Amino acid sequence: MTELIPITFKKIMQSRSYTVLILGTDKQKFAIYTDPHVGYTLQLHLTQKQRPRPLTYDLINKIFKGFDIKILQVVISDVQDTIFFAKLFLELSAKEMKEILEIDARPSDCLTLALVNNIPLFCKPEVLAKAMPVEEQ
């Protein structure tokens, strides 16, 4: 099994065209570019502003809570050119059994859930090796 590297959010930057999520370790950082709505959602959460209506992650969180599903971790699992791939690891409790689910998902969705729920982030070593490093400004 591949050892995972713990990573953290370093910075979120937004323009009208895209959102940039800077992630990484103290030694190396990389950028994931995504839709501007992701940045808007994260800014609402970080600034604790009142949302006029529930957002998608609110719905997902309520569904998870209703079915006793716990988010365990997010793993940035691969990068091909500038496209990142992620896995969301969930723990489903049913009766007296627990099952771990591994879900392929967009990094932007996983990272939003991780940030709003304070869930640990990891990446595979090959992601750091292949990702274009960025210098934080």
C-alpha positions as CSV (number, residue, x, y, z in Angstrom):
1,M,0.0,0.0,0.0
2,T,1.3,3.5,-0.9
3,E,2.2,5.7,2.0
4,L,0.1,8.9,1.9
5,I,1.5,12.4,2.4
6,P,-0.5,14.8,4.6
7,I,-1.2,18.1,2.9
8,T,-3.0,21.3,3.9
9,F,-4.8,24.2,2.3
10,K,-2.3,27.0,1.9
11,K,-4.3,29.6,0.0
12,I,-7.4,30.1,-2.0
13,M,-7.4,32.7,-4.8
14,Q,-10.3,33.7,-7.0
15,S,-10.9,35.5,-10.2
16,R,-14.1,35.8,-12.3
17,S,-12.9,32.9,-14.5
18,Y,-11.5,30.4,-12.0
19,T,-10.5,29.5,-8.4
20,V,-7.0,28.4,-7.5
21,L,-6.5,26.2,-4.5
22,I,-2.9,26.0,-3.3
23,L,-2.2,22.8,-1.4
24,G,0.8,21.0,-0.2
25,T,3.4,20.4,2.4
26,D,5.8,22.9,4.0
27,K,8.4,21.9,1.3
28,Q,6.2,21.7,-1.8
29,K,3.0,23.3,-3.0
30,F,0.8,22.8,-6.0
31,A,-2.2,24.5,-7.5
32,I,-5.6,23.0,-8.5
33,Y,-7.6,25.2,-10.8
34,T,-11.4,24.9,-10.6
35,D,-14.7,26.7,-11.2
36,P,-15.2,30.2,-9.7
37,H,-18.3,28.9,-7.8
38,V,-16.0,26.7,-5.7
39,G,-14.1,29.8,-4.5
40,Y,-17.4,31.5,-3.8
41,T,-18.6,28.6,-1.7
42,L,-15.3,28.4,0.2
43,Q,-15.3,32.1,0.8
44,L,-18.8,31.9,2.3
45,H,-17.7,29.2,4.6
46,L,-14.4,30.8,5.6
47,T,-16.0,34.2,6.3
48,Q,-19.0,32.5,8.0
49,K,-21.4,34.6,5.9
50,Q,-25.1,33.7,5.9
51,R,-26.0,31.8,2.8
52,P,-29.4,32.7,1.2
53,R,-30.1,29.1,0.4
54,P,-28.4,25.7,1.3
55,L,-25.5,24.9,-1.0
56,T,-24.6,21.5,-2.5
57,Y,-22.2,20.7,0.3
58,D,-24.9,21.5,2.8
59,L,-27.2,18.9,1.1
60,I,-24.4,16.3,1.0
61,N,-23.6,16.8,4.7
62,K,-27.2,16.4,5.6
63,I,-27.5,13.2,3.6
64,F,-24.3,11.8,5.1
65,K,-25.6,12.7,8.6
66,G,-29.0,11.1,7.9
67,F,-27.4,7.9,6.8
68,D,-24.7,7.9,9.5
69,I,-21.9,8.3,7.0
70,K,-18.7,9.8,8.2
71,I,-16.1,11.5,5.9
72,L,-12.7,10.0,6.9
73,Q,-10.3,11.6,4.5
74,V,-9.6,13.0,1.1
75,V,-6.8,11.8,-1.1
76,I,-5.5,13.6,-4.2
77,S,-4.7,10.4,-6.0
78,D,-3.3,11.4,-9.4
79,V,-2.4,14.2,-11.7
80,Q,-2.3,13.9,-15.5
81,D,-1.0,17.0,-17.2
82,T,-2.9,19.6,-15.2
83,I,-5.9,17.4,-14.3
84,F,-6.1,16.2,-10.7
85,F,-8.0,13.2,-9.5
86,A,-9.3,12.6,-6.0
87,K,-10.9,10.0,-3.7
88,L,-13.3,10.6,-0.9
89,F,-13.1,7.9,1.8
90,L,-16.4,7.4,3.8
91,E,-17.3,5.2,6.7
92,L,-20.8,3.9,6.5
93,S,-22.3,2.5,9.7
94,A,-25.2,0.1,9.1
95,K,-26.6,-1.8,12.1
96,E,-23.5,-3.2,13.8
97,M,-21.2,-3.2,10.8
98,K,-19.0,-0.5,9.4
99,E,-17.9,-0.3,5.8
100,I,-15.3,2.0,4.2
101,L,-16.3,3.3,0.8
102,E,-13.8,4.8,-1.6
103,I,-15.5,7.2,-4.0
104,D,-13.9,8.7,-7.1
105,A,-14.8,12.4,-7.1
106,R,-13.7,15.8,-8.4
107,P,-11.0,17.3,-6.3
108,S,-13.0,20.5,-6.0
109,D,-15.9,18.6,-4.4
110,C,-13.7,16.7,-2.1
111,L,-11.7,19.7,-1.1
112,T,-14.9,21.7,-0.3
113,L,-16.2,18.9,1.9
114,A,-12.8,18.5,3.5
115,L,-12.5,22.2,4.3
116,V,-16.0,22.7,5.7
117,N,-15.9,19.5,7.8
118,N,-12.2,19.8,8.9
119,I,-11.3,16.5,7.3
120,P,-7.7,15.5,6.7
121,L,-6.2,15.8,3.3
122,F,-3.5,13.6,1.8
123,C,-1.9,13.0,-1.6
124,K,0.0,10.2,-3.1
125,P,3.8,10.7,-3.4
126,E,3.5,10.5,-7.2
127,V,1.2,13.5,-7.2
128,L,3.9,15.7,-5.6
129,A,6.4,14.3,-8.0
130,K,4.3,15.0,-11.1
131,A,2.5,18.2,-10.0
132,M,3.9,21.6,-11.1
133,P,5.3,23.2,-8.0
134,V,4.2,26.7,-7.1
135,E,5.7,29.4,-5.0
136,E,3.4,30.9,-2.5
137,Q,3.2,34.7,-2.8
